[in-house]
């Protein structure tokens, strides 16, 4: 199979196939007459595996390690479980951060709905952003409800 054939059969671009080949994830043979890469059904299955692993959030480096274990006849499953178990809390924390960001964005849009546009005047760059509360710096704390005026 040529690059374009493998790409078409897996729904990726030819550049993606070439990238995974450069990264050592795919191992095509070289055609002796022209030096072009030729992919076989093992590469097709390997690329499908790579796609599945990418949808689960594994990086190219992690996939390379997983494939190396498998290529040496060792089960990569324990490593896959460990990676997933360590990554899941990070992803949940990132989701919370993104939800907080979405809330701030909604609050900003609500607050800015009736604000007039301004032009930079040497003291202000964008009144919309400058009107939004600044984040707390290290050592600062949010005032308690009874402390706010």
ABEGO torsion letter per residue (X at the ends): XBAAAAAAAAGBBAAAAAAAAAAGABBBBBBAAAGBBBBBAAAAAAAAAAAAAAAAGBBAAAAAAAAAAAAAGBBAAAAAAAAAAAAAAAAAAAAAAAAAAAAAAAAAAAAAAABBBBBBAGABABAAAAABBBBBBBGBBBBBAAABX
